[in-house]
Amino acid sequence: MNTFHLVMLRPDKCFYEGEVSSLSVSETTGGISVLPGHMPMFLNITTDLAKLKEADGTEKSFATGEGMVSVYPDRVVLQSDFLAWEEKMDEAIRRREMAMEQEKERRRQSFREYRLNKMEMAKTFIRLERGSKH
C-alpha cells in the first residue's frame, strides 16, 4: 500500500479529497507526518503551513487553522477551521476576514433586535398590568 485516502474538511466545504502518499502537519508538540499504514490515532493540529504528496508525486503546500486529524485504517480525515492552498492564501485570508466581519454584524443586529423585542415585551406587560387594574 503506497497511498492512503485523504479527506480535508473546512466548515463550509470539502477542501480536498484524494489519494496521497504523505501528509505533514503541525500539532501542539511539533510536526508529524502520516504515511500509508500509519497506526490509527487522533491529534490536534495548530495554525501552520502543512504539506501533502499526491499519489503521482505532486507536492502541495497549504495553510491550516486549528483542527484535528483522524487517522483510520482505511483513510485520514483532516478537519480545520481554516484551509487554503499556499498560492491562494492571501485571497483566502481576505475571504475569511470578510466572513468574520459579516458574522460580527449579524450578531450585532441580532442583539439589537433582541433588545428591541425585550423593550416591546416590557411595554406589553406594563399595558396588560394597567389593563388588569381597571
N, CA, C and O atoms as CSV, one atom per row, in Angstrom:
chain,resi,resn,atom,element,x,y,z
A,1,MET,N,N,0.840,-1.173,0.000
A,1,MET,CA,C,0.000,0.000,0.000
A,1,MET,C,C,0.892,1.245,0.000
A,1,MET,O,O,1.570,1.524,0.989
A,2,ASN,N,N,0.891,1.996,-1.111
A,2,ASN,CA,C,1.752,3.167,-1.252
A,2,ASN,C,C,1.033,4.476,-0.980
A,2,ASN,O,O,1.678,5.518,-0.863
A,3,THR,N,N,-0.294,4.445,-0.876
A,3,THR,CA,C,-1.071,5.656,-0.660
A,3,THR,C,C,-2.179,5.408,0.357
A,3,THR,O,O,-2.448,4.275,0.754
A,4,PHE,N,N,-2.803,6.493,0.758
A,4,PHE,CA,C,-3.998,6.407,1.597
A,4,PHE,C,C,-4.972,7.483,1.134
A,4,PHE,O,O,-4.580,8.452,0.483
A,5,HIS,N,N,-6.238,7.304,1.473
A,5,HIS,CA,C,-7.276,8.249,1.080
A,5,HIS,C,C,-7.312,9.391,2.099
A,5,HIS,O,O,-7.426,9.150,3.301
A,6,LEU,N,N,-7.215,10.621,1.621
A,6,LEU,CA,C,-7.223,11.808,2.476
A,6,LEU,C,C,-8.446,12.656,2.157
A,6,LEU,O,O,-8.737,12.948,0.997
A,7,VAL,N,N,-9.152,13.044,3.211
A,7,VAL,CA,C,-10.270,13.982,3.090
A,7,VAL,C,C,-9.946,15.161,3.993
A,7,VAL,O,O,-9.667,14.984,5.179
A,8,MET,N,N,-9.984,16.375,3.426
A,8,MET,CA,C,-9.729,17.580,4.209
A,8,MET,C,C,-10.990,18.443,4.180
A,8,MET,O,O,-11.491,18.802,3.115
A,9,LEU,N,N,-11.494,18.770,5.381
A,9,LEU,CA,C,-12.763,19.465,5.504
A,9,LEU,C,C,-12.618,20.809,6.208
A,9,LEU,O,O,-11.926,20.939,7.218
A,10,ARG,N,N,-13.300,21.809,5.633
A,10,ARG,CA,C,-13.489,23.107,6.283
A,10,ARG,C,C,-14.947,23.159,6.727
A,10,ARG,O,O,-15.744,22.331,6.287
A,11,PRO,N,N,-15.316,24.105,7.582
A,11,PRO,CA,C,-16.720,24.189,7.987
A,11,PRO,C,C,-17.686,24.386,6.825
A,11,PRO,O,O,-18.834,23.947,6.891
A,12,ASP,N,N,-17.226,25.046,5.758
A,12,ASP,CA,C,-18.130,25.366,4.649
A,12,ASP,C,C,-18.080,24.387,3.484
A,12,ASP,O,O,-18.964,24.417,2.628
A,13,LYS,N,N,-17.060,23.510,3.426
A,13,LYS,CA,C,-16.975,22.595,2.279
A,13,LYS,C,C,-15.867,21.561,2.450
A,13,LYS,O,O,-15.040,21.629,3.358
A,14,CYS,N,N,-15.896,20.606,1.533
A,14,CYS,CA,C,-14.799,19.651,1.429
A,14,CYS,C,C,-13.691,20.362,0.649
A,14,CYS,O,O,-13.885,20.726,-0.510
A,15,PHE,N,N,-12.542,20.558,1.277
A,15,PHE,CA,C,-11.438,21.314,0.686
A,15,PHE,C,C,-10.618,20.459,-0.280
A,15,PHE,O,O,-10.157,20.945,-1.312
A,16,TYR,N,N,-10.441,19.182,0.065
A,16,TYR,CA,C,-9.618,18.299,-0.764
A,16,TYR,C,C,-10.022,16.858,-0.480
A,16,TYR,O,O,-10.361,16.504,0.649
A,17,GLU,N,N,-9.981,16.035,-1.521
A,17,GLU,CA,C,-10.181,14.603,-1.343
A,17,GLU,C,C,-9.386,13.890,-2.426
A,17,GLU,O,O,-9.507,14.213,-3.608
A,18,GLY,N,N,-8.574,12.922,-2.020
A,18,GLY,CA,C,-7.790,12.180,-2.999
A,18,GLY,C,C,-6.829,11.204,-2.347
A,18,GLY,O,O,-6.758,11.087,-1.123
A,19,GLU,N,N,-6.090,10.503,-3.205
A,19,GLU,CA,C,-5.089,9.542,-2.751
A,19,GLU,C,C,-3.756,10.263,-2.587
A,19,GLU,O,O,-3.302,10.955,-3.498
A,20,VAL,N,N,-3.133,10.098,-1.424
A,20,VAL,CA,C,-1.850,10.741,-1.147
A,20,VAL,C,C,-0.877,9.714,-0.578
A,20,VAL,O,O,-1.271,8.675,-0.048
A,21,SER,N,N,0.413,10.043,-0.706
A,21,SER,CA,C,1.424,9.160,-0.135
A,21,SER,C,C,1.967,9.693,1.183
A,21,SER,O,O,2.637,8.965,1.916
A,22,SER,N,N,1.680,10.984,1.500
A,22,SER,CA,C,2.081,11.521,2.804
A,22,SER,C,C,1.318,12.797,3.106
A,22,SER,O,O,0.846,13.500,2.213
A,23,LEU,N,N,1.214,13.071,4.402
A,23,LEU,CA,C,0.601,14.290,4.912
A,23,LEU,C,C,1.444,14.751,6.077
A,23,LEU,O,O,1.683,13.984,7.010
A,24,SER,N,N,1.902,15.998,6.041
A,24,SER,CA,C,2.700,16.560,7.138
A,24,SER,C,C,1.978,17.776,7.694
A,24,SER,O,O,1.645,18.704,6.956
A,25,VAL,N,N,1.736,17.765,9.011
A,25,VAL,CA,C,1.028,18.855,9.685
A,25,VAL,C,C,1.747,19.178,10.993
A,25,VAL,O,O,2.615,18.434,11.451
A,26,SER,N,N,1.358,20.315,11.578
A,26,SER,CA,C,1.910,20.695,12.886
A,26,SER,C,C,0.880,20.432,13.962
A,26,SER,O,O,-0.286,20.806,13.837
A,27,GLU,N,N,1.331,19.783,15.020
A,27,GLU,CA,C,0.467,19.575,16.175
A,27,GLU,C,C,1.033,20.397,17.325
A,27,GLU,O,O,2.025,21.106,17.157
A,28,THR,N,N,0.416,20.306,18.470
A,28,THR,CA,C,0.818,21.160,19.588
A,28,THR,C,C,2.244,20.894,20.069
A,28,THR,O,O,2.875,21.792,20.628
A,29,THR,N,N,2.762,19.689,19.868
A,29,THR,CA,C,4.114,19.368,20.336
A,29,THR,C,C,5.149,19.339,19.219
A,29,THR,O,O,6.300,18.976,19.461
A,30,GLY,N,N,4.767,19.712,18.007
A,30,GLY,CA,C,5.706,19.713,16.881
A,30,GLY,C,C,5.048,19.208,15.621
A,30,GLY,O,O,3.821,19.192,15.514
A,31,GLY,N,N,5.862,18.794,14.661
A,31,GLY,CA,C,5.338,18.317,13.397
A,31,GLY,C,C,5.168,16.811,13.381
A,31,GLY,O,O,5.838,16.088,14.119
A,32,ILE,N,N,4.264,16.347,12.531
A,32,ILE,CA,C,4.056,14.911,12.373
A,32,ILE,C,C,3.753,14.620,10.910
A,32,ILE,O,O,3.077,15.398,10.238
A,33,SER,N,N,4.256,13.502,10.430
A,33,SER,CA,C,3.958,13.054,9.073
A,33,SER,C,C,3.167,11.757,9.156
A,33,SER,O,O,3.497,10.847,9.917
A,34,VAL,N,N,2.127,11.705,8.359
A,34,VAL,CA,C,1.316,10.497,8.273
A,34,VAL,C,C,1.651,9.827,6.947
A,34,VAL,O,O,1.596,10.454,5.889
A,35,LEU,N,N,1.996,8.550,7.019
A,35,LEU,CA,C,2.347,7.766,5.842
A,35,LEU,C,C,1.378,6.595,5.718
A,35,LEU,O,O,0.670,6.287,6.677
A,36,PRO,N,N,1.327,5.937,4.564
A,36,PRO,CA,C,0.444,4.769,4.424
A,36,PRO,C,C,0.733,3.741,5.510
A,36,PRO,O,O,1.891,3.480,5.837
A,37,GLY,N,N,-0.332,3.157,6.069
A,37,GLY,CA,C,-0.181,2.146,7.103
A,37,GLY,C,C,0.043,2.712,8.495
A,37,GLY,O,O,0.302,1.957,9.432
A,38,HIS,N,N,-0.051,4.028,8.648
A,38,HIS,CA,C,0.151,4.663,9.955
A,38,HIS,C,C,-0.853,4.106,10.956
A,38,HIS,O,O,-1.993,3.812,10.596
A,39,MET,N,N,-0.440,3.960,12.198
A,39,MET,CA,C,-1.356,3.459,13.217
A,39,MET,C,C,-2.509,4.440,13.432
A,39,MET,O,O,-2.306,5.651,13.338
A,40,PRO,N,N,-3.711,3.943,13.718
A,40,PRO,CA,C,-4.852,4.827,13.967
A,40,PRO,C,C,-4.579,5.749,15.160
A,40,PRO,O,O,-4.016,5.333,16.172
A,41,MET,N,N,-4.990,7.000,15.013
A,41,MET,CA,C,-4.793,7.977,16.080
A,41,MET,C,C,-5.598,9.234,15.803
A,41,MET,O,O,-6.083,9.439,14.690
A,42,PHE,N,N,-5.738,10.065,16.809
A,42,PHE,CA,C,-6.355,11.379,16.687
A,42,PHE,C,C,-5.359,12.383,17.227
A,42,PHE,O,O,-4.718,12.140,18.250
A,43,LEU,N,N,-5.224,13.523,16.538
A,43,LEU,CA,C,-4.328,14.552,17.042
A,43,LEU,C,C,-4.864,15.935,16.712
A,43,LEU,O,O,-5.513,16.143,15.687
A,44,ASN,N,N,-4.580,16.868,17.600
A,44,ASN,CA,C,-4.954,18.262,17.375
A,44,ASN,C,C,-3.880,18.924,16.545
A,44,ASN,O,O,-2.688,18.718,16.771
A,45,ILE,N,N,-4.311,19.728,15.575
A,45,ILE,CA,C,-3.345,20.451,14.762
A,45,ILE,C,C,-3.453,21.941,15.056
A,45,ILE,O,O,-4.476,22.426,15.538
A,46,THR,N,N,-2.378,22.650,14.756
A,46,THR,CA,C,-2.312,24.085,15.018
A,46,THR,C,C,-2.166,24.846,13.710
A,46,THR,O,O,-1.940,24.258,12.652
A,47,THR,N,N,-2.297,26.136,13.798
A,47,THR,CA,C,-2.150,27.004,12.636
A,47,THR,C,C,-0.706,26.954,12.152
A,47,THR,O,O,0.225,27.245,12.903
A,48,ASP,N,N,-0.535,26.581,10.888
A,48,ASP,CA,C,0.811,26.482,10.331
A,48,ASP,C,C,0.707,26.136,8.849
A,48,ASP,O,O,-0.390,25.997,8.310
A,49,LEU,N,N,1.845,26.002,8.208
A,49,LEU,CA,C,1.909,25.545,6.827
A,49,LEU,C,C,2.064,24.027,6.849
A,49,LEU,O,O,2.900,23.502,7.586
A,50,ALA,N,N,1.273,23.322,6.055
A,50,ALA,CA,C,1.305,21.861,6.001
A,50,ALA,C,C,1.570,21.432,4.562
A,50,ALA,O,O,1.534,22.249,3.641
A,51,LYS,N,N,1.839,20.135,4.380
A,51,LYS,CA,C,2.131,19.616,3.041
A,51,LYS,C,C,1.491,18.252,2.854
A,51,LYS,O,O,1.287,17.487,3.797
A,52,LEU,N,N,1.182,17.983,1.590
A,52,LEU,CA,C,0.753,16.642,1.224
A,52,LEU,C,C,1.465,16.273,-0.064
A,52,LEU,O,O,1.849,17.141,-0.849
A,53,LYS,N,N,1.636,14.977,-0.273
A,53,LYS,CA,C,2.217,14.480,-1.517
A,53,LYS,C,C,1.192,13.553,-2.140
A,53,LYS,O,O,0.812,12.539,-1.554
A,54,GLU,N,N,0.743,13.919,-3.349
A,54,GLU,CA,C,-0.258,13.115,-4.035
A,54,GLU,C,C,0.364,11.832,-4.578
A,54,GLU,O,O,1.585,11.683,-4.620
A,55,ALA,N,N,-0.496,10.917,-4.987
A,55,ALA,CA,C,-0.058,9.612,-5.479
A,55,ALA,C,C,0.922,9.731,-6.642
A,55,ALA,O,O,1.819,8.901,-6.784
A,56,ASP,N,N,0.754,10.773,-7.486
A,56,ASP,CA,C,1.651,10.949,-8.638
A,56,ASP,C,C,2.949,11.676,-8.292
A,56,ASP,O,O,3.763,11.940,-9.177
A,57,GLY,N,N,3.151,12.002,-7.004
A,57,GLY,CA,C,4.376,12.668,-6.566
A,57,GLY,C,C,4.260,14.180,-6.456
A,57,GLY,O,O,5.184,14.828,-5.964
A,58,THR,N,N,3.152,14.758,-6.898
A,58,THR,CA,C,2.951,16.203,-6.802
A,58,THR,C,C,2.855,16.621,-5.339
A,58,THR,O,O,2.059,16.068,-4.580
A,59,GLU,N,N,3.675,17.608,-4.943
A,59,GLU,CA,C,3.624,18.125,-3.579
A,59,GLU,C,C,2.814,19.412,-3.551
A,59,GLU,O,O,2.955,20.270,-4.422
A,60,LYS,N,N,1.965,19.534,-2.539
A,60,LYS,CA,C,1.133,20.721,-2.375
A,60,LYS,C,C,1.280,21.227,-0.947
A,60,LYS,O,O,1.259,20.455,0.011
A,61,SER,N,N,1.430,22.557,-0.826
A,61,SER,CA,C,1.503,23.188,0.488
A,61,SER,C,C,0.205,23.931,0.743
A,61,SER,O,O,-0.388,24.508,-0.169
A,62,PHE,N,N,-0.227,23.908,1.994
A,62,PHE,CA,C,-1.461,24.588,2.358
A,62,PHE,C,C,-1.377,25.053,3.804
A,62,PHE,O,O,-0.620,24.514,4.611
A,63,ALA,N,N,-2.172,26.067,4.104
A,63,ALA,CA,C,-2.233,26.593,5.468
A,63,ALA,C,C,-3.377,25.920,6.208
A,63,ALA,O,O,-4.434,25.649,5.639
A,64,THR,N,N,-3.144,25.655,7.490
A,64,THR,CA,C,-4.197,25.106,8.340
A,64,THR,C,C,-4.469,26.074,9.479
A,64,THR,O,O,-3.613,26.866,9.872
A,65,GLY,N,N,-5.672,25.987,9.990
A,65,GLY,CA,C,-6.017,26.672,11.228
A,65,GLY,C,C,-6.041,25.630,12.331
A,65,GLY,O,O,-5.427,24.570,12.211
A,66,GLU,N,N,-6.748,25.936,13.397
A,66,GLU,CA,C,-6.918,24.957,14.472
A,66,GLU,C,C,-7.812,23.825,13.966
A,66,GLU,O,O,-8.729,24.062,13.180
A,67,GLY,N,N,-7.550,22.615,14.408
A,67,GLY,CA,C,-8.368,21.494,13.962
A,67,GLY,C,C,-7.860,20.174,14.481
A,67,GLY,O,O,-7.162,20.105,15.492
A,68,MET,N,N,-8.228,19.120,13.762
A,68,MET,CA,C,-7.780,17.793,14.173
A,68,MET,C,C,-7.592,16.887,12.968
A,68,MET,O,O,-8.172,17.107,11.905
A,69,VAL,N,N,-6.779,15.877,13.153
A,69,VAL,CA,C,-6.555,14.850,12.149
A,69,VAL,C,C,-6.957,13.521,12.778
A,69,VAL,O,O,-6.533,13.185,13.884
A,70,SER,N,N,-7.779,12.779,12.053
A,70,SER,CA,C,-8.201,11.447,12.485
A,70,SER,C,C,-7.603,10.443,11.511
A,70,SER,O,O,-7.903,10.474,10.318
A,71,VAL,N,N,-6.760,9.557,12.017
A,71,VAL,CA,C,-6.133,8.535,11.185
A,71,VAL,C,C,-6.860,7.219,11.435
A,71,VAL,O,O,-6.853,6.691,12.547
A,72,TYR,N,N,-7.484,6.703,10.391
A,72,TYR,CA,C,-8.204,5.426,10.445
A,72,TYR,C,C,-7.439,4.413,9.592
A,72,TYR,O,O,-6.575,4.806,8.808
A,73,PRO,N,N,-7.736,3.130,9.726
A,73,PRO,CA,C,-7.023,2.136,8.911
A,73,PRO,C,C,-7.200,2.349,7.406
A,73,PRO,O,O,-6.292,2.041,6.634
A,74,ASP,N,N,-8.356,2.873,6.976
A,74,ASP,CA,C,-8.616,3.000,5.538
A,74,ASP,C,C,-8.597,4.430,5.006
A,74,ASP,O,O,-8.735,4.630,3.799
A,75,ARG,N,N,-8.430,5.436,5.878
A,75,ARG,CA,C,-8.445,6.825,5.419
A,75,ARG,C,C,-7.923,7.751,6.515
A,75,ARG,O,O,-7.774,7.360,7.673
A,76,VAL,N,N,-7.653,8.984,6.113
A,76,VAL,CA,C,-7.267,10.046,7.054
A,76,VAL,C,C,-8.206,11.219,6.805
A,76,VAL,O,O,-8.448,11.606,5.662
A,77,VAL,N,N,-8.731,11.779,7.891
A,77,VAL,CA,C,-9.633,12.928,7.785
A,77,VAL,C,C,-9.014,14.085,8.552
A,77,VAL,O,O,-8.740,13.979,9.748
A,78,LEU,N,N,-8.795,15.200,7.846
A,78,LEU,CA,C,-8.286,16.422,8.456
A,78,LEU,C,C,-9.437,17.415,8.487
A,78,LEU,O,O,-10.037,17.706,7.452
A,79,GLN,N,N,-9.746,17.935,9.664
A,79,GLN,CA,C,-10.792,18.943,9.818
A,79,GLN,C,C,-10.165,20.179,10.430
A,79,GLN,O,O,-9.468,20.100,11.441
A,80,SER,N,N,-10.420,21.334,9.803
A,80,SER,CA,C,-9.821,22.562,10.301
A,80,SER,C,C,-10.752,23.736,10.046
A,80,SER,O,O,-11.533,23.735,9.094
A,81,ASP,N,N,-10.655,24.737,10.913
A,81,ASP,CA,C,-11.486,25.924,10.734
A,81,ASP,C,C,-10.965,26.805,9.597
A,81,ASP,O,O,-11.657,27.726,9.162
A,82,PHE,N,N,-9.756,26.533,9.116
A,82,PHE,CA,C,-9.197,27.300,8.004
A,82,PHE,C,C,-8.273,26.394,7.205
A,82,PHE,O,O,-7.378,25.760,7.763
A,83,LEU,N,N,-8.492,26.337,5.903
A,83,LEU,CA,C,-7.610,25.620,4.977
A,83,LEU,C,C,-7.501,26.443,3.710
A,83,LEU,O,O,-8.513,26.887,3.170
A,84,ALA,N,N,-6.273,26.652,3.225
A,84,ALA,CA,C,-6.068,27.405,1.988
A,84,ALA,C,C,-4.769,26.942,1.341
A,84,ALA,O,O,-3.757,26.747,2.014
A,85,TRP,N,N,-4.816,26.768,0.016
A,85,TRP,CA,C,-3.588,26.435,-0.704
A,85,TRP,C,C,-2.628,27.599,-0.572
A,85,TRP,O,O,-3.043,28.757,-0.545
A,86,GLU,N,N,-1.343,27.288,-0.490
A,86,GLU,CA,C,-0.322,28.320,-0.253
A,86,GLU,C,C,-0.421,29.461,-1.268
A,86,GLU,O,O,-0.312,30.630,-0.900
A,87,GLU,N,N,-0.628,29.123,-2.541
A,87,GLU,CA,C,-0.662,30.156,-3.578
A,87,GLU,C,C,-1.939,31.007,-3.542
A,87,GLU,O,O,-2.001,32.056,-4.183
A,88,LYS,N,N,-2.947,30.565,-2.803
A,88,LYS,CA,C,-4.206,31.321,-2.716
A,88,LYS,C,C,-4.470,31.825,-1.292
A,88,LYS,O,O,-5.596,32.188,-0.953
A,89,MET,N,N,-3.425,31.843,-0.469
A,89,MET,CA,C,-3.602,32.169,0.932
A,89,MET,C,C,-4.087,33.600,1.168
A,89,MET,O,O,-4.970,33.816,1.998
A,90,ASP,N,N,-3.530,34.574,0.459
A,90,ASP,CA,C,-3.946,35.967,0.661
A,90,ASP,C,C,-5.432,36.143,0.367
A,90,ASP,O,O,-6.150,36.801,1.121
A,91,GLU,N,N,-5.879,35.557,-0.723
A,91,GLU,CA,C,-7.296,35.626,-1.098
A,91,GLU,C,C,-8.163,34.941,-0.042
A,91,GLU,O,O,-9.220,35.455,0.323
A,92,ALA,N,N,-7.722,33.794,0.444
A,92,ALA,CA,C,-8.486,33.054,1.453
A,92,ALA,C,C,-8.564,33.835,2.765
A,92,ALA,O,O,-9.602,33.839,3.427
A,93,ILE,N,N,-7.477,34.487,3.134
A,93,ILE,CA,C,-7.476,35.290,4.359
A,93,ILE,C,C,-8.449,36.459,4.220
A,93,ILE,O,O,-9.188,36.766,5.155
A,94,ARG,N,N,-8.452,37.107,3.064
A,94,ARG,CA,C,-9.404,38.212,2.838
A,94,ARG,C,C,-10.848,37.713,2.936
A,94,ARG,O,O,-11.689,38.361,3.559
A,95,ARG,N,N,-11.134,36.559,2.321
A,95,ARG,CA,C,-12.480,35.990,2.398
A,95,ARG,C,C,-12.862,35.669,3.837
A,95,ARG,O,O,-13.991,35.925,4.257
A,96,ARG,N,N,-11.937,35.117,4.577
A,96,ARG,CA,C,-12.234,34.760,5.972
A,96,ARG,C,C,-12.469,36.009,6.812
A,96,ARG,O,O,-13.390,36.040,7.627
A,97,GLU,N,N,-11.647,37.038,6.622
A,97,GLU,CA,C,-11.845,38.285,7.362
A,97,GLU,C,C,-13.199,38.895,7.041
A,97,GLU,O,O,-13.883,39.395,7.933
A,98,MET,N,N,-13.593,38.858,5.765
A,98,MET,CA,C,-14.882,39.388,5.367
A,98,MET,C,C,-16.015,38.586,6.004
A,98,MET,O,O,-16.985,39.167,6.491
A,99,ALA,N,N,-15.903,37.277,6.005
A,99,ALA,CA,C,-16.929,36.425,6.618
A,99,ALA,C,C,-17.021,36.682,8.120
A,99,ALA,O,O,-18.116,36.702,8.681
A,100,MET,N,N,-15.881,36.878,8.767
A,100,MET,CA,C,-15.886,37.162,10.204
A,100,MET,C,C,-16.549,38.506,10.477
A,100,MET,O,O,-17.294,38.644,11.448
A,101,GLU,N,N,-16.288,39.489,9.639
A,101,GLU,CA,C,-16.905,40.805,9.798
A,101,GLU,C,C,-18.420,40.714,9.591
A,101,GLU,O,O,-19.187,41.341,10.322
A,102,GLN,N,N,-18.844,39.939,8.603
A,102,GLN,CA,C,-20.278,39.753,8.372
A,102,GLN,C,C,-20.933,39.057,9.565
A,102,GLN,O,O,-22.049,39.403,9.952
A,103,GLU,N,N,-20.243,38.083,10.142
A,103,GLU,CA,C,-20.781,37.391,11.310
A,103,GLU,C,C,-20.897,38.350,12.495
A,103,GLU,O,O,-21.887,38.308,13.226
A,104,LYS,N,N,-19.899,39.212,12.692
A,104,LYS,CA,C,-19.967,40.198,13.771
A,104,LYS,C,C,-21.173,41.113,13.576
A,104,LYS,O,O,-21.906,41.391,14.525
A,105,GLU,N,N,-21.379,41.579,12.348
A,105,GLU,CA,C,-22.507,42.463,12.064
A,105,GLU,C,C,-23.833,41.727,12.289
A,105,GLU,O,O,-24.776,42.305,12.831
A,106,ARG,N,N,-23.907,40.469,11.880
A,106,ARG,CA,C,-25.121,39.686,12.102
A,106,ARG,C,C,-25.411,39.565,13.593
A,106,ARG,O,O,-26.562,39.673,14.014
A,107,ARG,N,N,-24.378,39.342,14.387
A,107,ARG,CA,C,-24.565,39.233,15.831
A,107,ARG,C,C,-24.971,40.566,16.444
A,107,ARG,O,O,-25.820,40.608,17.334
A,108,ARG,N,N,-24.366,41.664,15.969
A,108,ARG,CA,C,-24.770,42.988,16.463
A,108,ARG,C,C,-26.241,43.235,16.153
A,108,ARG,O,O,-26.996,43.712,17.001
A,109,GLN,N,N,-26.640,42.903,14.917
A,109,GLN,CA,C,-28.032,43.086,14.503
A,109,GLN,C,C,-28.958,42.214,15.344
A,109,GLN,O,O,-30.019,42.672,15.769
A,110,SER,N,N,-28.574,40.982,15.587
A,110,SER,CA,C,-29.389,40.084,16.401
A,110,SER,C,C,-29.532,40.629,17.820
A,110,SER,O,O,-30.609,40.547,18.411
A,111,PHE,N,N,-28.457,41.181,18.368
A,111,PHE,CA,C,-28.511,41.728,19.724
A,111,PHE,C,C,-29.424,42.955,19.764
A,111,PHE,O,O,-30.195,43.132,20.707
A,112,ARG,N,N,-29.329,43.812,18.720
A,112,ARG,CA,C,-30.224,44.975,18.640
A,112,ARG,C,C,-31.672,44.525,18.606
A,112,ARG,O,O,-32.513,45.064,19.325
A,113,GLU,N,N,-31.963,43.533,17.765
A,113,GLU,CA,C,-33.330,43.013,17.668
A,113,GLU,C,C,-33.784,42.413,18.995
A,113,GLU,O,O,-34.938,42.578,19.391
A,114,TYR,N,N,-32.894,41.730,19.669
A,114,TYR,CA,C,-33.212,41.145,20.973
A,114,TYR,C,C,-33.593,42.246,21.963
A,114,TYR,O,O,-34.605,42.139,22.655
A,115,ARG,N,N,-32.773,43.313,22.028
A,115,ARG,CA,C,-33.071,44.412,22.953
A,115,ARG,C,C,-34.386,45.094,22.610
A,115,ARG,O,O,-35.167,45.405,23.510
A,116,LEU,N,N,-34.649,45.335,21.329
A,116,LEU,CA,C,-35.912,45.953,20.924
A,116,LEU,C,C,-37.095,45.064,21.284
A,116,LEU,O,O,-38.099,45.555,21.799
A,117,ASN,N,N,-36.994,43.777,21.024
A,117,ASN,CA,C,-38.068,42.850,21.374
A,117,ASN,C,C,-38.295,42.806,22.881
A,117,ASN,O,O,-39.431,42.701,23.344
A,118,LYS,N,N,-37.212,42.885,23.635
A,118,LYS,CA,C,-37.323,42.875,25.091
A,118,LYS,C,C,-38.061,44.127,25.573
A,118,LYS,O,O,-38.900,44.049,26.471
A,119,MET,N,N,-37.745,45.278,24.976
A,119,MET,CA,C,-38.433,46.520,25.339
A,119,MET,C,C,-39.911,46.448,24.959
A,119,MET,O,O,-40.771,46.883,25.726
A,120,GLU,N,N,-40.207,45.905,23.788
A,120,GLU,CA,C,-41.602,45.757,23.362
A,120,GLU,C,C,-42.363,44.833,24.307
A,120,GLU,O,O,-43.523,45.090,24.631
A,121,MET,N,N,-41.713,43.759,24.747
A,121,MET,CA,C,-42.361,42.840,25.669
A,121,MET,C,C,-42.620,43.535,27.006
A,121,MET,O,O,-43.682,43.351,27.601
A,122,ALA,N,N,-41.672,44.321,27.476
A,122,ALA,CA,C,-41.861,45.051,28.737
A,122,ALA,C,C,-43.042,46.009,28.612
A,122,ALA,O,O,-43.860,46.111,29.527
A,123,LYS,N,N,-43.133,46.716,27.474
A,123,LYS,CA,C,-44.270,47.633,27.267
A,123,LYS,C,C,-45.586,46.857,27.260
A,123,LYS,O,O,-46.579,47.328,27.815
A,124,THR,N,N,-45.607,45.706,26.655
A,124,THR,CA,C,-46.823,44.880,26.610
A,124,THR,C,C,-47.228,44.459,28.012
A,124,THR,O,O,-48.407,44.527,28.361
A,125,PHE,N,N,-46.263,44.022,28.826
A,125,PHE,CA,C,-46.578,43.628,30.202
A,125,PHE,C,C,-47.102,44.812,31.015
A,125,PHE,O,O,-48.019,44.663,31.822
A,126,ILE,N,N,-46.517,45.976,30.797
A,126,ILE,CA,C,-46.992,47.183,31.504
A,126,ILE,C,C,-48.430,47.485,31.103
A,126,ILE,O,O,-49.265,47.780,31.957
A,127,ARG,N,N,-48.722,47.412,29.804
A,127,ARG,CA,C,-50.086,47.656,29.333
A,127,ARG,C,C,-51.060,46.635,29.916
A,127,ARG,O,O,-52.161,46.983,30.342
A,128,LEU,N,N,-50.634,45.351,29.927
A,128,LEU,CA,C,-51.500,44.309,30.480
A,128,LEU,C,C,-51.760,44.550,31.970
A,128,LEU,O,O,-52.880,44.389,32.455
A,129,GLU,N,N,-50.694,44.941,32.686
A,129,GLU,CA,C,-50.838,45.194,34.109
A,129,GLU,C,C,-51.784,46.363,34.353
A,129,GLU,O,O,-52.635,46.298,35.240
A,130,ARG,N,N,-51.643,47.424,33.577
A,130,ARG,CA,C,-52.536,48.586,33.694
A,130,ARG,C,C,-53.968,48.198,33.400
A,130,ARG,O,O,-54.898,48.635,34.079
A,131,GLY,N,N,-54.139,47.360,32.363
A,131,GLY,CA,C,-55.479,46.939,31.971
A,131,GLY,C,C,-56.146,46.077,33.021
A,131,GLY,O,O,-57.367,46.136,33.168
A,132,SER,N,N,-55.397,45.288,33.750
A,132,SER,CA,C,-55.989,44.405,34.755
A,132,SER,C,C,-56.381,45.156,36.015
A,132,SER,O,O,-57.171,44.637,36.804
A,133,LYS,N,N,-55.861,46.361,36.236
A,133,LYS,CA,C,-56.202,47.161,37.416
A,133,LYS,C,C,-57.488,47.921,37.219
A,133,LYS,O,O,-58.080,48.375,38.198
A,134,HIS,N,N,-57.946,48.080,35.989
A,134,HIS,CA,C,-59.168,48.857,35.723
A,134,HIS,C,C,-60.367,47.980,35.646
A,134,HIS,O,O,-61.476,48.468,35.429
